[in-house]
């Protein structure tokens, strides 16, 4: 078979450079997920955001990305994947500039939202371009393993990059850093990435896109705001109700209309639903855990932003090893082994983190990072290959969007849920300790709104009260972190148990190009 990239006039060598271009754009996208994590204290000192605004600044990017990526995948199939990639990069760069110049918390949040919209346009096109460049199963599997490693490395090296930038410049550099690699990726993509699209892409489902985005936004808003508004407060319950109603309406619409945004027959393809679920639940545990870990390293252990970032490097290193090992493992034992085994390893890592106390050695954090990163790498690469391998070439954009949406929805919910648990438990334990110690009312009130920077109490309190309140705050934070870690471990364990009977065991058979069930014969994919 003649390779479509060669038919389009692109020889084999530029195929590699085209993959490098899309992976560079993907790295920028992943970096933006976490680069602000270690910049939170500096951002709080500069713009004085509330705890909820801090969570929104961190989470809004993944929230918009996860909300819009399904629609963006359909747009890419219809409009052109190369064009979507270039447009998404340009939007991210422009929004990064606006974020760097922000003068208030909501300007930062707005910039992060727009960056998420650009990333939604960019992300599904990266996998779709690779799918188009590498139709050979073995080469595509290697390309997807590299894609998964780059995606993980971008997100998990964000803290060390952000830490160095904050120490040498400020939190604003976390936005400026996007511009050089985005410019390089744009220029390289213009030169070597071929255009591809689905010539028979159906009409765009605008209503379905609005329903899915609204459902996720309402859910994340409810989880993020519940510690401040009350889990049983009227606004919180109303948001949970709205999220449920919008999701039900979205599902009903996808089953009813002729050209749905998320074709139910696509989800019925073997491996798609299981792979997507594994990606979502792995991301829930990993990115929520990374958010909590960076707060612990700075707020409890007192490390600077750069020192905290450096101490997260074992996580991406282990993730890269896991992603590389996933391909050979899946080829020899089937996808069940790396997916279920990886989730089990992630669970074990969070159980290690759950045992952290106020005086625990940093070696416990290193063990958590190495174990959890290895498991996450296995899951990320194997589950991505499972989803992409099941989707026919002409639907590569929407298949990539399913993969990306589940990752980002999991990330957004992970930060929202684990951040909310952390806030609720930390505030309750700290205020309880202060009340039992008959602390002044102003200290109890300060504890309710003081954020997670435990070391900040050292300068905010009278000298006689510092030691006791500092110890109470450290204990409150580690108690809260134990709760978040146990939550993540439970999610990973339940996911492994649920997916075990759904994934095939044994070496996967070599199959022809998949097709959607009950679909018309697949047309030749258009290239330019």
C-alpha positions in Angstrom: 0.0 0.0 0.0 1.3 3.5 -0.9 1.5 5.7 2.1 -1.0 8.6 1.9 1.6 11.1 3.0 3.8 10.0 0.1 0.8 10.2 -2.3 0.3 13.8 -1.0 3.9 14.6 -2.1 5.4 14.3 1.4 8.4 12.0 1.5 9.2 9.7 4.4 11.7 12.1 6.2 9.3 15.0 6.5 6.8 12.6 7.9 9.0 12.5 11.0 9.3 16.3 11.1 5.6 16.6 10.8 5.2 14.4 13.8 7.8 16.5 15.6 5.7 19.7 14.8 2.5 18.3 16.2 4.2 16.9 19.3 5.8 20.3 20.0 2.4 21.9 19.9 1.1 19.1 22.2 3.9 19.8 24.6 2.9 23.4 24.9 -0.7 22.3 25.5 0.4 19.9 28.3 2.7 22.5 29.8 -0.2 24.9 30.2 -2.2 22.3 32.2 0.2 22.6 35.2 2.6 25.4 34.7 0.6 27.6 37.1 0.5 25.0 39.9 3.6 26.2 41.6 2.9 29.8 40.8 -0.1 29.9 43.1 1.6 31.6 46.1 3.2 34.3 43.9 -0.1 34.9 42.1 -1.9 35.2 45.5 0.6 37.8 46.7 0.3 39.8 43.5 -3.4 39.7 42.7 -4.9 38.5 46.0 -7.4 35.9 44.5 -9.7 33.9 46.7 -9.2 30.2 47.2 -12.0 29.5 44.7 -10.4 31.9 42.1 -7.1 30.0 42.5 -8.8 26.8 41.7 -10.5 28.4 38.7 -7.2 29.8 37.4 -5.7 26.3 37.6 -8.7 24.4 36.4 -10.4 26.6 33.8 -7.9 25.7 31.1 -8.7 21.9 31.4 -12.4 22.7 31.9 -12.8 24.6 28.6 -10.5 22.2 26.8 -12.5 19.2 28.0 -15.8 20.9 27.2 -15.0 22.0 23.7 -12.7 19.2 22.4 -15.4 17.0 21.1 -16.8 19.8 19.0 -13.3 20.8 17.9 -12.6 17.3 16.7 -15.7 17.3 14.5 -14.6 20.8 13.2 -11.1 19.5 12.4 -12.5 16.5 10.4 -14.6 18.9 8.4 -12.4 22.0 8.2 -9.0 20.4 8.0 -6.7 19.0 10.7 -3.7 21.1 9.8 -5.7 24.2 9.7 -7.2 23.4 13.1 -3.8 22.8 14.5 -2.4 26.1 13.3 -5.5 28.1 14.4 -5.4 26.5 17.9 -1.8 27.3 18.3 -2.4 30.9 17.3 -5.3 31.3 19.7 -3.2 29.8 22.6 -0.4 32.3 21.9 -2.7 35.3 21.8 -4.4 34.3 25.0 -1.1 33.7 26.7 -0.1 37.2 25.9 -3.3 38.5 27.5 -2.8 36.4 30.6 0.7 37.7 31.0 -0.6 41.2 31.0 -3.6 40.6 33.4 -4.2 42.9 36.3 -6.9 41.0 38.1 -7.8 37.4 39.0 -10.7 37.2 36.6 -8.5 38.4 33.7 -6.2 35.5 34.4 -9.1 33.1 34.5 -10.5 34.5 31.2 -7.2 34.1 29.5 -6.9 30.5 30.7 -10.4 29.8 29.3 -9.5 31.2 25.9 -6.2 29.2 26.0 -8.4 26.1 26.7 -10.5 26.9 23.6 -7.4 27.2 21.5 -6.1 23.9 22.9 -9.4 22.2 22.2 -8.9 23.1 18.5 -5.3 22.0 18.6 -5.3 18.8 20.6 -7.5 16.4 18.5 -5.8 17.5 15.4 -2.4 16.2 16.8 -3.6 12.6 17.0 -5.6 12.8 13.8 -2.5 14.1 11.9 -0.4 11.2 13.3 -3.2 8.8 12.4 -3.1 10.1 8.8 0.7 10.1 8.7 1.1 6.6 10.0 -1.6 4.2 8.8 0.8 1.2 9.3 -0.3 -0.3 12.6 3.2 -0.9 14.0 4.4 2.6 13.1 1.2 4.2 14.4 1.6 2.4 17.7 5.1 3.8 18.1 3.9 7.3 17.1 1.0 7.1 19.7 3.5 6.0 22.4 5.6 9.0 21.6 2.5 11.2 21.6 1.4 9.8 25.0 4.9 10.4 26.5 5.0 14.0 25.1 1.5 14.7 26.5 2.5 13.4 29.9 5.9 15.2 29.9 4.3 18.5 29.0 1.8 18.4 31.9 4.2 16.9 34.4 7.2 19.1 33.7 4.9 22.2 34.0 5.6 22.6 37.8 9.4 22.6 37.4 9.2 25.0 34.5 6.8 27.2 36.3 8.9 27.1 39.5 12.0 28.3 37.7 10.1 31.1 36.0 8.4 32.3 39.2 11.8 32.4 41.1 13.6 34.2 38.3 10.7 36.4 37.0 7.1 36.1 38.3 3.9 34.1 37.7 3.4 36.1 34.5 6.3 34.2 32.9 4.2 31.1 33.0 2.2 32.7 30.2 5.1 34.2 28.3 6.9 30.9 28.1 4.3 29.6 25.6 5.3 32.0 22.8 8.7 30.7 21.6 7.7 27.0 21.3 4.3 27.9 19.8 6.1 30.0 17.1 8.5 27.2 16.3 5.6 24.7 16.0 3.6 27.1 13.8 6.5 27.6 11.4 7.4 23.9 11.3 3.8 22.8 10.7 3.4 25.3 7.9 6.4 23.8 6.2 5.9 20.0 6.6 2.4 19.0 8.0 0.0 17.9 5.2 -3.6 18.8 5.2 -6.2 16.1 5.7 -10.0 16.1 6.2 -13.1 13.9 5.9 -14.7 14.9 2.6 -18.1 13.5 3.8 -18.1 15.1 7.3 -21.7 15.6 8.4 -23.2 19.0 9.5 -21.9 20.3 12.8 -24.2 19.6 15.9 -24.1 23.1 17.6 -26.8 22.2 20.1 -25.1 19.0 21.2 -21.8 20.9 21.6 -23.6 23.5 23.8 -25.3 20.8 25.9 -22.1 18.9 26.6 -20.1 22.0 27.4 -22.8 23.3 29.7 -23.1 20.0 31.6 -19.4 19.8 32.3 -19.1 23.5 33.3 -22.1 23.1 35.7 -20.5 20.0 37.3 -17.1 21.5 37.8 -18.6 24.8 39.1 -20.6 22.8 41.7 -17.6 20.8 42.9 -15.2 23.8 43.0 -17.6 26.2 44.7 -19.2 23.7 47.2 -16.5 24.2 49.9 -17.3 27.9 49.9 -21.1 27.8 49.3 -21.9 24.5 51.1 -22.3 21.1 49.6 -26.0 21.2 50.3 -26.4 24.9 49.6 -29.1 26.0 47.0 -26.5 27.2 44.4 -24.5 23.9 44.6 -27.6 21.7 44.4 -28.9 23.7 41.5 -25.6 23.4 39.6 -25.5 19.6 40.2 -29.2 19.4 39.0 -28.4 21.4 35.9 -25.3 19.3 35.1 -27.4 16.1 35.3 -30.3 17.6 33.2 -27.9 18.9 30.5 -26.0 15.6 30.3 -29.3 13.7 29.9 -30.4 16.1 27.2 -27.1 15.6 25.4 -27.3 11.8 25.5 -30.9 11.8 24.3 -30.0 14.2 21.4 -27.0 12.1 20.3 -29.3 9.0 20.0 -32.0 10.9 18.1 -30.3 13.1 15.5 -28.9 11.8 12.2 -25.4 13.3 12.5 -24.5 13.4 16.3 -21.5 15.1 17.7 -20.6 11.9 19.4 -21.9 9.0 17.3 -23.2 6.2 19.6 -21.9 3.7 17.1 -18.4 5.1 17.7 -18.6 4.4 21.4 -19.8 0.8 20.7 -16.6 0.0 18.8 -14.5 -2.5 20.8 -12.1 -0.8 23.1 -13.3 2.8 22.7 -15.5 3.1 25.8 -13.1 1.1 28.0 -10.0 3.0 26.8 -11.7 6.4 27.2 -12.8 5.5 30.7 -9.3 4.4 31.7 -7.9 7.7 30.4 -10.4 9.8 32.3 -10.0 8.0 35.6 -6.2 7.9 35.3 -6.2 11.7 34.6 -8.6 12.3 37.5 -6.1 10.7 39.9 -2.9 12.0 38.4 -3.6 15.7 37.8 -5.6 16.1 41.0 -2.8 14.5 42.9 -0.2 16.7 41.2 -2.1 19.8 42.2 -2.2 18.7 45.8 1.4 17.6 45.8 2.7 21.0 44.6 0.7 22.8 47.4 2.2 20.4 50.0 5.8 20.9 48.8 5.5 24.7 49.1 2.9 25.1 51.8 4.0 22.4 54.3 7.6 21.6 53.4 8.4 25.3 52.7 10.2 24.8 49.3 10.5 27.6 46.9 8.5 27.3 43.6 11.6 26.0 41.7 12.6 23.6 44.4 9.0 22.3 44.5 9.0 21.9 40.7 12.3 20.0 40.8 10.8 17.6 43.3 8.0 16.7 40.9 10.5 15.5 38.2 10.4 11.8 39.2 6.8 11.8 38.1 7.3 12.6 34.4 10.4 10.5 34.3 8.5 7.5 35.5 5.6 8.3 33.2 7.9 8.3 30.2 9.2 4.9 31.1 5.7 3.6 31.5 4.6 5.0 28.1 7.6 3.3 26.4 6.9 0.0 28.1 3.2 0.0 27.3 3.6 -0.8 23.6 5.7 -4.0 23.9 3.5 -5.0 26.9 0.3 -4.6 24.9 1.7 -6.5 21.9 2.8 -9.4 24.0 0.0 -9.7 26.6 -2.9 -7.6 25.2 -4.2 -4.2 26.3 -5.7 -5.5 29.5 -2.3 -5.9 31.2 -1.0 -2.4 30.8 -4.3 -0.7 31.4 -5.6 -2.7 34.4 -2.1 -3.3 35.7 -1.2 0.4 35.3 -4.4 1.5 37.2 -3.5 -0.9 40.0 0.0 0.6 40.2 -1.5 4.1 40.3 -3.7 3.0 43.2 -0.6 1.6 45.1 1.2 4.9 44.6 -1.7 6.9 46.1 -1.8 4.6 49.1 1.9 5.5 49.7 0.9 9.2 49.5 -2.0 8.6 51.9 0.5 7.7 54.6 2.2 11.1 54.6 2.4 12.9 57.9 3.6 16.3 59.0 7.1 15.0 59.6 7.4 12.5 56.8 10.6 12.3 54.8 10.6 13.5 51.2 11.5 10.0 50.1 7.8 9.1 50.6 6.9 11.7 48.0 9.5 10.3 45.6 8.2 6.8 46.0 4.7 8.0 45.3 5.8 9.8 42.1 7.9 6.9 40.7 5.2 4.3 41.3 2.2 6.5 40.2 4.1 7.9 37.2 5.0 4.4 36.0 1.4 3.2 36.2 0.0 6.4 34.6 2.4 6.0 31.6 1.3 2.4 31.0 -2.4 3.4 31.1 -1.9 6.6 28.9 -0.1 4.9 26.0 -2.1 1.6 26.0 -5.5 3.2 26.4 -4.8 5.8 23.7 -3.7 3.1 21.3 -6.8 1.2 22.2 -9.1 4.1 21.3 -7.2 5.2 18.2 -6.8 1.7 16.8 -10.5 1.1 16.9 -11.5 4.3 15.0 -11.5 4.3 11.1 -9.1 6.8 9.4 -11.8 9.2 8.1 -13.1 9.6 11.7 -9.6 10.2 13.2 -10.5 13.7 14.3 -13.6 12.7 16.4 -11.7 9.6 17.6 -8.9 11.8 18.8 -11.4 14.2 20.4 -12.9 11.3 22.4 -9.5 10.4 23.6 -8.6 14.1 24.5 -12.0 14.9 26.0 -11.9 12.1 28.4 -8.3 13.1 29.5 -9.2 16.7 30.0 -12.6 16.0 31.7 -10.7 13.7 34.1 -8.1 16.3 34.7 -10.6 19.1 35.4 -12.7 16.9 37.7 -9.5 15.7 39.4 -8.4 19.2 40.3 -11.9 20.2 41.2 -12.8 17.2 43.4 -9.4 16.7 45.1 -9.0 20.5 45.5 -12.5 20.8 47.1 -11.8 17.9 49.4 -8.5 19.5 50.4 -10.2 22.8 51.1 -13.0 21.3 53.1 -10.9 19.0 55.3 -8.1 21.5 55.8 -10.4 24.3 56.8 -12.4 22.1 59.1 -9.4 20.5 60.8 -7.5 23.8 61.2 -10.5 25.9 62.5 -11.3 23.0 64.9 -7.8 23.0 66.3 -7.8 26.8 66.7 -11.2 26.7 68.4 -10.1 24.0 70.8 -7.0 26.0 71.6 -9.2 29.0 72.4 -7.5 31.0 69.7 -8.8 34.6 69.0 -11.8 34.8 66.7 -9.7 36.7 64.1 -7.3 33.8 63.8 -10.2 31.3 63.3 -11.7 33.5 60.6 -8.3 33.9 59.0 -8.0 30.1 58.9 -11.2 29.9 56.9 -9.9 32.1 54.1 -6.1 32.0 54.4 -5.5 29.4 51.6 -3.1 26.5 51.8 0.3 28.3 52.3 1.0 27.0 55.8 4.4 28.7 56.0 2.6 32.1 55.6 1.3 31.7 59.2 4.8 32.2 60.4 4.7 36.0 59.6 1.0 36.5 60.0 0.8 35.5 63.7 2.2 36.8 67.0 5.5 35.1 67.8 4.1 33.4 70.9 1.4 31.7 68.9 3.3 30.8 65.8 4.6 27.3 66.7 1.4 25.9 67.9 -0.7 27.3 65.0 2.0 26.2 62.5 1.9 22.6 63.8 -1.9 22.6 63.7 -1.9 23.9 60.1 0.7 21.3 59.0 -1.3 18.5 60.6 -4.6 19.8 59.0 -3.0 19.9 55.6 -1.6 16.4 55.7 -4.9 15.0 57.1 -6.6 16.7 54.1 -4.0 15.3 51.7 -4.6 11.8 53.1 -8.3 12.2 52.2 -7.5 13.3 48.6 -5.0 10.5 48.2 -7.5 7.8 49.4 -10.1 9.2 47.1 -7.7 8.9 44.1 -6.6 5.4 45.2 -10.3 4.3 45.4 -11.1 5.7 41.9 -8.1 3.9 40.4 -8.9 0.6 42.1 -12.6 0.7 41.1 -11.5 1.6 37.5 -9.2 -1.4 37.4 -11.8 -3.8 38.8 -14.5 -2.5 36.4 -12.3 -2.6 33.3 -10.7 -6.0 33.9 -13.6 -8.1 32.4 -14.2 -5.6 29.6 -10.7 -5.7 28.1 -9.5 -8.6 26.0 -6.7 -10.7 27.4 -3.9 -12.1 25.2 -2.0 -10.8 22.2 -4.2 -8.6 20.0 -4.7 -10.0 16.5 -3.6 -8.0 13.5 -6.8 -6.5 12.0 -7.7 -4.5 8.9 -8.6 -0.8 9.1 -11.7 -0.6 11.4 -15.0 0.8 10.3 -17.9 2.2 12.1 -20.7 -0.3 12.6 -23.7 0.1 10.3 -21.9 2.8 8.4 -21.6 3.2 4.6 -18.3 2.1 3.0 -15.5 4.5 3.9 -14.5 7.0 1.2 -10.9 7.7 0.4 -9.6 10.3 2.8 -8.9 13.7 1.1 -5.3 15.0 1.5 -3.8 18.2 0.4 
